[in-house]
Amino acid sequence: MRKKYIVRLTDDERATLVQVVKTLSGSSTKVRRAQVLLKADADGPAWTDADIAEAFGCRRQTVENVRERFVTDGFDLTLNGRPRAPRPKVLTGEQEAQVIALRLGPPPKGFAHWSLRLLAGQVVALAIAPAVSHETVRRTLNKVG
């Protein structure tokens, strides 16, 4: 079967990939992508997708996806992956301060201490925030130690 996406590396790209593999710099995914690109290079070893997949312990589809990403998205995006979008902030700094102050105060009657779910409920009840999960409260309190 003819390959639709042919990988042809420049000398600079090849040197970068060799450096990543040699020093194992970056995540394991980055190193695997570098290994796949080096072996898939049409001007180099030009291994088959099945051989590459077997050599590096991944699926043949993974090798095909790396080839396609290299041709369509370019070298940097293939090697490093897409940057993740930052998580949106749920609470402002002022709201976080109010949550911390609430936590430091006495718990409601009938409770020995604040639980995360109890705090989240109080934050909504006191209209500090329209809606908040106990995980958001945990992350907020985790910041201050």
NORCORWO-V627840 format. One record per helix or strand. SS is the DSSP state (H for helix, E for strand). FROM is the first residue (numbers start at 1). TO is the last residue. Records with the same first field share a line. If there is no record, write none. Layout:
SS=FROM-TO  FROM-TO
This chain:
E=7-7  41-41
H=11-23  28-40  49-56  60-73  75-80  93-104  116-125  134-144
